[in-house]
Amino acid sequence: MRLVVVGGVAAGTKAASRARRVDPEAEITVYQEEPEPSISECGLPYFLSGTVSGRDNLIARTPEDFAGKGIDMLVRHRVEEIDAENKKLSVVNLNSGERFEDHYDRLVISTGARAILPPIPGVDLDGVFTLRFLTDADKIRTYVQKHSPKKAVVIGGGYIGLEVAENLHHLGMEVSLIEAAERVALAYGPEVAERVEAHLREKGVTVHAGAKVEELTGDERVRGARFGDQSLETDLVIIGAGVEPSVELAEKAGAEIGETGAIRVDRRMQTSLPGVWAAGDCVETVNLASGEPAWVPLGDTANQMGRVAGTNAVLGTESEGALEFPGVLGTGIFKVFDMGVGKTGLSEEEAERAGFETVSAGMEAASKAGYFPGSGRVFIKLICDSKTSRLLGAEAAGDGADKLIDVCATAIWGRLSCPDLVNIDLAYAPPYGPALSPVIQAATVLSGRLGRNDKGS
């Protein structure tokens, strides 16, 4: 049986590796456009600043590593067409220009997502970059070493933009962040967004929210950014305006595309095409909190999807050993200087758009026992369904946000109610938290607002 995987990085390499473990006899080939098949994309902002030293530390596995497992990893190869009826592929070697045809018995599509490049005049100037792959980081580092930029503009206040702003600041640059929406960290509620913005300003990053960049100026190299009646001088621009799923190859082959714009798959990661599975940032799934279609391009999710797709591609979806991918909560976290910021499930706005009547509670709490050295503050917000008291979402910003969000993600996954969380048994010791976890404190406040202080009442 010949399995071909289109795309590497997280989902594709996971699918190939899992397929090899499940079927030691399968013939497995992976086609990957980038020169490194398996990288840690989430570490790229920290590679820019040198916090992560050495690019090799971001390369999880090389083509030689895959060859040792009997997987033929062909980097710098692009699959340009899929003939699903005849199970054939048209491939081009990007180094030599050679074009050839390949065939498959089973296929996994993991073409990922690409950085959005907004239609701004001047985006083609030298010194303007996106950050998606290790090769992008290489170009930025080379530019920084050559030109020693003093001022930088980051366009976009999402995960990548915020992390890049911090790391450029660590390089000694004067950083301005421009966000078209009215607040940064738009996936979060205003309480968290305000704290993130205040922390950025405290650390010396200038924030322009509600400002849309209309032009990047300069002759050959970027020298300025214009928005509204304001202009900023700059020597470097990083665009972090988000990503979009790369689905053209699958769509052209006849695969059904979901309402989010990503490839529609079933719970076993099979597409509408026979013998074709898909996984990773190009795939639509379901949000388990709302039950609605969701597109969540995150590395951990891509790995989990890849495991399911790789297993089922070699076993077949009707096999006893076939796996299912249930969906996601969109759990995510990022760091901005000294602040951890995390979210799981639905924000209040997302929950209301999904048709829920919500009740929420937000509060600040100590991150450790108040008397213990190093105790900080953390903000936590819980959102629940007013009819059932079921927890729908949580947000946190501050010390220990990661632990609180993981507790809440587990609670949402288990469909617990806010009253359930009032008496949940969590670990306590003064170095790790207050006697009552901020999750319990917020759940107590929220249960009081619901008038349901006891489980089941």
C-alpha positions, 0 to 999 in steps of 0.5 A: 500500500502506497501512502502519500502525504502532501505537506509536512511541518506538524500534521503531515509529519505526524501522519506519516510517522503514525502511519509507519508505526501502524503499518511497518510495510507501507510505502510512505512518501511526503512532499514538502515545499519548505526545506525543513520538513518538521519545525517548531513554528511556535518558536519562530518569534523567539528565534528572532530575538535569540531567546531560542539560540540556533536554528537547528533547535527549531528543527524537530526532524530532518529528511535523514531522520525520516529516511531512517524510519523508512519514510521518503521525505522529499523537501522542496517539492510541490504537488501542483495537482491531484487527480483523485479519480485516477489517484495520481499527482503532478509534482514539481521539484522546486530546485531543478524545475523537473516535473513528474507524475506520482501515484497513491493508494491513500493520500493525506493532505496537510497543506497548512495555512499561509500568512495573509498579506494585506493589499497595502501599497508598499508591501513589496518593499525590502524590509517588509516580512511575514513570519510563518516558516523558518525560512522567513525567520532566516530572512528577517535575521539576515536583514536585521544583521545587515541593516541594524534597524532601530525602529520597527512596525508590527501590523496585527495584534494577534498571537504572532504580532504580540509575540513578535513585538516583544521579541523585536523590543528585546533586540533594542528596537523602538516598536510600534504595533498597529491593529485595525480592530479597536483592541489587540488580542481580539479573540479575547474579551475587552477586560483581557485585551485592556490588560494586554495593551496596558502591559505593552505600553508599560514595557515601551511598545507603542500601540495604535488600535483602531488604525488601519495601515494604508501605505508603507513608504520608501524607495527600495527599502521600507522607511515609513507606515502611514495610517489615517493622518499619522505616519511612523518612521520605520526600518522594519515591518513585520506583518502579523495580520493572521493566516488563512487555510491553504485549500486550493489544491484540495478544492481543485481536486474536488474536495468539499470546503466547509463554511469556515473556508477550510477543508471539510472532513468527518470525525475520522479526518476523511475528506469528501474524496475517496481515499483522501484524508486531511489534517492540520491548519487546512482543515475545518473541525467543530468547536465542542463548546458551541457545536459549530464548525471551527477553524483553529490553526494551532500546532497541538491540534495539527499534531492530534489531527495528524495522528488520526489521519495517519492511522486511518489512512493506512487502516481504513476508516472502517477498521476496528483500530480506526481513530476519531478526532472529536473537535476542539475548544480552541484552547490557546496561550501566549506570552507578552513580556511578563504576562501569560494570556490564555483562553479556552472555549468561547468568549462572551461575544462568541457565545452570544453569537452562537445563541447562548444566553450568558452569565459571566464573572471576571475577577483578579486574584493572587497567583500564590498565597498573598504572604508568599514571596513572589505572589503576583496577580492574575485576572480570570473570567468565566463564561457560562450558559445561564440556562444550564450553568454549563461552563462555555469559556474562560480567559486568564491574564497574569501569573499562572494563567496557563494552569487556570486555563488548562483546568477550565479546558478540562472542565468544558471538555467534561461538560461541567457546570460552574457550580461543579467548579465551586467544590472541585478538588485542586492542588494547594500549597502557598508557593503554587496558589491561594487556598482557593484557586482563582477558578474556584473563586470565580466559579463561586461568584458566577454561581451566586449570580446564577442563584445556583450555589449548590451542584444541581440546584 
